[in-house]
Amino acid sequence: MREYTPDRWKVLRFDHNGDVIDKVFAGWAGGYTTSDSWKLSSGISETEEFEDRYEFMNHSGSKYICRKSSEGMTGYQMQVFAGFQKQIEDSNGAATMEVIDYESESE
């Protein structure tokens, strides 16, 4: 099982022709020798909440360990997200995407 601990994260809800799936949109800030990066999970199958974090199990078997204080997007993630929005717009209504405020959803 692969584990990921992103610097920033959001949950995105996709609906494609009635099939709804939530995915972790994870981002990491680069450093001096590396660039920023992102990853979109395969789809959340189970969520476990702890005091300081969520652990999202995914259909692929990977786990995303997401600190509650890190919910959000990096500048690079916002650029990638804009590309996602463009693809959704080009789907002519076959797909939708929603950003989930996970703290509000889990209360």
C-alpha positions in Angstrom: 0.0 0.0 0.0 1.3 3.4 -0.9 0.9 6.3 1.5 0.8 10.0 0.6 1.0 13.0 2.9 0.3 16.1 0.8 1.3 19.6 1.7 -2.1 20.8 0.6 -5.3 18.9 -0.3 -8.9 19.2 -1.3 -11.6 16.6 -1.9 -13.2 16.9 -5.4 -16.5 15.3 -6.2 -17.0 14.2 -9.8 -20.3 13.2 -11.4 -20.0 11.7 -14.8 -23.4 10.6 -16.2 -24.7 9.9 -12.7 -21.7 8.1 -11.4 -20.4 10.1 -8.4 -16.9 9.7 -7.0 -14.9 11.7 -4.5 -11.2 12.0 -5.0 -8.3 13.6 -3.1 -6.6 16.3 -5.1 -3.2 16.4 -3.4 -0.4 18.9 -3.8 3.2 19.2 -2.8 5.4 22.3 -2.8 8.7 21.9 -4.5 12.0 23.1 -3.2 15.3 24.2 -4.5 15.9 21.1 -6.7 12.3 19.9 -7.3 9.2 21.4 -8.8 5.7 21.6 -7.3 3.6 18.4 -8.0 0.1 17.1 -7.7 -1.8 13.9 -7.7 -5.5 13.0 -8.1 -6.5 9.8 -6.2 -8.3 6.9 -7.7 -11.4 7.5 -5.6 -12.1 7.5 -1.9 -13.5 4.2 -0.6 -13.2 4.8 3.1 -12.5 7.8 5.4 -11.1 7.7 9.0 -11.1 10.9 11.0 -8.6 11.7 13.7 -8.2 14.8 15.8 -5.6 16.4 13.5 -6.1 14.6 10.2 -8.2 12.5 7.8 -7.0 9.2 6.3 -8.6 8.5 3.0 -8.4 4.9 1.7 -8.7 4.7 -2.1 -9.9 2.1 -4.5 -6.4 1.5 -5.7 -5.3 0.6 -2.1 -3.4 3.8 -1.5 -3.9 5.9 1.6 -3.8 9.7 1.7 -3.0 11.2 5.2 -4.3 14.7 5.1 -3.8 17.1 7.9 -6.9 19.2 8.7 -4.8 22.3 8.9 -3.5 21.8 5.3 -6.8 21.7 3.5 -6.6 24.0 0.5 -4.7 24.3 -2.8 -1.2 25.5 -3.8 -0.9 28.0 -6.6 0.1 25.2 -8.9 -2.9 23.1 -7.9 -5.1 26.1 -8.7 -3.7 26.1 -12.3 -4.3 22.4 -12.7 -7.8 22.8 -11.2 -8.5 25.4 -13.9 -7.6 22.8 -16.5 -10.0 20.4 -14.9 -12.7 23.0 -15.0 -12.1 23.5 -18.7 -12.4 19.8 -19.4 -15.7 19.7 -17.4 -17.0 22.7 -19.5 -16.1 20.9 -22.7 -18.1 17.8 -21.6 -21.4 19.5 -22.6 -23.0 18.7 -19.3 -22.0 15.0 -19.2 -19.8 15.7 -16.2 -19.7 18.0 -13.2 -17.0 18.7 -10.6 -17.5 20.2 -7.1 -14.9 21.3 -4.5 -15.9 19.8 -1.1 -15.2 21.7 2.1 -14.4 18.6 4.0 -14.5 20.1 7.4 -18.1 21.2 6.8 -19.1 17.9 5.1 -17.9 15.8 8.1 -19.7 17.6 10.8 
